[in-house]
C-alpha cells in the first residue's frame, strides 16, 4: 500500500512538472503578437502630422459608420428579452430601476431621432437589424408568407427608406442575439428545424428589403449567443444547465455543439438564399459579424485553456463557413484574462464599464492573424475582405472613449499597411442603449440619453471627434495627443469611472451586471497602440498559487453545499417516515 501511494505521488508530481514545463514553453507563444507593428511613422511624426489617411490609397472605398440592433433600441417589441427581463427569480440588472425600460430608444416609433444623429455624424454606412420575431410573430408551420406581419414589413421599409434618404448605405443583420419567442419552446438553435425557418426568413427579407440593403449580415456573434444561452443560462430562456450538461456543453452532442452546428448550416442556407439570381438586379455581399478578442492567461497554468478558448472562440466557426462569405465582419472590444478559476478582473489593466479589457494592439493582432490564416497560401490573396462591424467602449464619462477611438483606428490603419484588406469601420454605438443582461448600466453611446426626461439626447465630445475623422478620413497626431492628454489629466486628478460588471471577492467576473455601477480608478497602464507592455514570466508564475487558492475555496464551498443538500434530504426523509 505504501509503495502504491509513493508511486502515485511520484507520478502525480511528474505529471505536474511536465504540465508546468509545457505551459512555460507555450507561454511566449500565447503572449507574442504575430509580428511587429509598422508604426515608424508614428514615432517620427511632426506635431501637425497625419498618422492615418483612410481615403488616401483607394479613394472613398473605405467607409466609416455606426452600428445598432433591434433588441437594443426598438420599442413596441415584445420579444424574448423583455420576457426574460421581467422574470421574478433572476431579473436583468439595471432594467427595472430605469424609467421606461421597455421603450429602449423608441427606434420603432421614432427612428428619425437616431437617423438624424447618424446623418449629423458624417458617416456613410448604418448597420441595423430586422427582428425575426417582429416580422414572423408565430411559428411558420405553413411557410413565412402565412405567418408574416405586414405592419412590421412596412415599419422596416420606412426605416430603411429613411436611412437611404439621408444618403446612408445600410448593412442589415438578420439574427442579432434575439430568437423569436416561438422558437424558445422547442429548443431554438439546438433543434434542426430552425435551419429551414431561417433560410425561409432570409429569402423573405431579400424579397422584401433587398433593394434597400447594401450589405447582409446573417449572424451576429452566434458563439456568444450559444455560450450565454445554453452553457451559462444567463441569456434567454435563462435555464441553468445541470452539472453534466454544463460539463459537456461544448461537445458535439452538447447544447453549444448542436446549436453551433445548426447555425453553420443555417448560414450556408441563408447565404445561398440571399444570392439567388433572377429576382431583381440587386445582389449585395453577404457576411457575418464575428466576435473576436485577445484571450490571455491569468497564470502560467492557464495557458492550455487559453489555447483551446482561442481556437473555439476565434476560428472554429469561421473555419466552417469561410467558403460562404463575401466579407468577414469582426466585432472587437478588447482582451479577456482567462483562468480555470474564471474570467478575471486584472487590476493591472484598464476596463470598460462592461468589463472588457482595453487593448488596441489586439485589433491589429487579430486582423493580421485572420488574414494569415485564411489567405491563399500560394497567391497570398484573401478569400474575403474584412469590415470592423463593431468597436467601441462603455464609458459614461467619455474620458477613455476618445483615445480608445483614435488608437483602434490607428490599429486598423496599421493592419491595412501590413496588407490586410479592411474596407470599413463601424462604431458601436449611436446612443446609450439596453446592453443585454447588463441592462442600461454600460454607456456605449457617442450620444448620452436622459431617460428621466423623455430620452433626451446629448452629444458627447467623442461624437464630434468621430465626426471629424469620418468626414476627413484622417487621424492626426494632434487628435491623438489631445485625446490621451485629456485622459492623463483625469488620471492625475484621481479620476474614477463607473464599472457595471459583477465580481466576487477574488476579482472573478461573471456574465451578470450590477443594478448600480461601482467606481473604479482609471488605470495607470499605457495602453496606446505600440506602447502596451506585456507582463513578464514571473507574474504568471506567482499567480499560480493565487489560482490554486481560488480553486481550493471553490472545492470547499461545493463540498459544503453538497453536504448541506444531503443533510436536508435526510431530514426530509426522516420527517416523511
Secondary structure, DSSP 8 states (H G I E B T S, - for coil): -HHHHHHHHHHHHHHHHHHHHHHHHHHHHHHS-SS----HHHHS--TT-EEEETTTTTTT-SEEEEE--HHHH-SS---HHHHHHT-SSS--TTTTTSTTGGGTT-TTT-HHHHHHHHHHHT-SEEEEE--HHHHB-S--TT-HHHHB-HHHHHHHHHHHHHHHHTT-EEEEEEESS---HHHHTTTGGGSTHHHHHHHHHHHHHHHHHGGG-SEEEEEE-HHHHHIIIIII--STT-----HHHHHTTTSTTSHHHHHHHHHHHHHHHHHHHHT--SSSS---EEEEEEEEEEEEESSGGGHHHHHHHHIIIIIHHHHHHGGG-SEEEEEEEEEEEEETTEEE--TTS-B-TTS-B--THHHHHHHHHHHHHHS-TTT---SSEEEEEE-----TT-SSHHHHHHHHHHHHHHHHHTT--EEEEEEE-SB----GGGTT-S---SEEEETTTTTEEEE-HHHHHHHHHHHH-EEEHHHHHHHHHHHHHHHHTT-EEEEEEEE-TT-EEEEEEEEEEEEEE------STTT-----HHHHHHHHHHHHHHHHHHHHHHHHHHHHHHHHHHHHHHHH-
